[in-house]
Amino acid sequence: MHSPQQTITESSRWTRAEWWMLTVSCLAVALVVAAMAALYSALPEIAVETGATQAQLTWIVDGYTLVLACLVLPAGAIGDRYGRRAVLVIGLAIFTIASALPLLLSDPAWLIAARAIAGAGAALVMPSTLSILTAGFAAVHRGRAVGVWAGVAGSGAVLGILGAGVLLERWSWVSVFVGLTAAGALLAALACTIAESSQHDHPPVDWVGAAAAAVAVAGIVFATIEFPARGWADPIVLASAGAGMLATAFFILIELRSSAPLLDVRLFAKRGFSAGSLSVAIQFLVTFGVFLLLVQYLQLILGYGPLASALGLVPMTVPLIVISVIAPRLSQRFGLRVMTVAGLVTIAVGLMLVSRMTVDARYLDLLWPLLIMSAGLGLCTAPATYAIIAETPESKHGVAAAVNDAAREIGAAMGIAVAGSVLAAGYTRHIQPALPQLPEPARGPVSDSLAAALEIAAQAGPMAQPLVDYAKEAFVNGSSQATLTLAILTAAAAVLLAILAPGTTPRDHKTTASSTAPAHRDSVG
């Protein structure tokens, strides 16, 4: 007869199948998150080689995240209905094919289109990876598995920048797409080796709700991306924002009336679910917004190469991953509100310090604010994800994972949009006084981006040094404004979540700490 202590010890061990499931799921989510940031290191070269403007560079990055955000919610429901592994494999296949397209077509418009298609594949991948874990792991193991997944997902951006930096050190920007294609193909094969997972009961997919959700996200995010450049009075921005809000209202209405809704919007009445969703969104808004700024700062201001700039961000992963693994346990002790507010305040402090960087700053001046920021991310990433999952019925974990991922991608898209737009507006405004002194053909490229200004200055020789200095000052000014904007948004979210988030961390829906079997409503095999 086993003692209670022996039973607890045995139940706490992960099986070989669970380890492999976790490995494949984490690698897959790391790939699609890495793909969001991998091009950051290549943006200066893409601008020069393809003639892309600053606005097109923003869309090359944001086209991926926008489509991902639009489709991730229905993708989670499709995985629950037809099989999470199957959807994961199909998503990786689409991602792989789309990542190969830039090897043949390098025009900026084609790059944006290819990235959008890759985003559709990534939308199928992201919720599948998390719902495979929540369905396949026993409740007693689930929190730790989600913590590992959240830490890897949070670090994926740095891994993408690092991988791209290694490739760009020796080859051109096209090599980034070669790497994404190869990694996608390999993971599609590996994903075929894990167990299938789906619901026993098969309600129909809410396609009307899926379309409404996609239009709502697309309209609101597109308006957010375009309004800094066009202004709120622009007809395109107004139409986009209006369509997004109308689609949101329509989505809520039909979901409340549906017998098998894509998303039970009543879940947002649960404080843990809504607080977790908002926390995840602001975390990714900050992460991808600041990475867009930092990679260009390291390369264009400090003069780092692609690999050196990527290595400069790697230290961020250490506190993020370490704290993410222990954060679920801390959250059970101190509560979701404490973890969330503490994390966001810490992030805001780090961002405030980053916003003070100057043209003459050194790497060490930047490193310790980044470590502060990543520690804050580690505190709130896993608890937010776990709160979303815990407040959701187990048969809907695919949709819960999709809500988590939708919050991430909407946040990422808006972070890139806000940071990129504020940077572009600040740079353009501060470079204007220098333009009349330049030849007419050079004014457009110089006003478009710092990378183009440095390229023109390099061709002109030493006499162009004043232009270099002026352009760098303009870039740093715009970057500082963008980082400060991110800090203000994070601080505002911390205040809101101090009111909204529950004091205690939600417990797994219909589970107890002694549960050791996968969810009974799910089929894993």
Buried (B, 14 or more C-beta within 10 A) or exposed (E): EEEEEEEEEEBEEBEEEBEBBBEBBBBBBBBBBBBBBBBBBBBBBBBBEBEBBBBBBBBBBBBBBBBBBBBBBBBBBBBBBBBBBBBBBBBBBBBBBBBBBBEEEBEBEBBBBBBBBBBBBBBBBBBBBBBBBBBBBBBBBBBBBBBBBBBBBBBBBBBBBBBBBBBBBEEEBBBBBBBBBEBBBBBBEBBBEBBBBBBEEEBEBBEBBBBBBBBBBBBBBBBBBBBBBBEEEBEEBBEBBEBBBBBBEBBBEBBEEBEBBBBBBEBBEBBBBBBBBBBBBBBBBBBBBBBBBBBBBBBBBBEBBBBBBBBBBBBBBBBBBBBBBBBBEBBBEBBBBBBBBBBBBBBBBBBBBBBEBEEEBEEEBBBEBBBBBBBBBBBBBBBBBBBBBBBBBBBBBBBBBBBBBBBBBBBBBBBBBBBBBBBBBBBBBBBEEBBEEBEEEBBEBBBBBBBBBBBBBEEBEEEBEEBBEBBBBBBBBBBBBBBBBBBBBBBEBBEBBBEBBBEBBBBBBEBEEEBBEBBEBBBBE
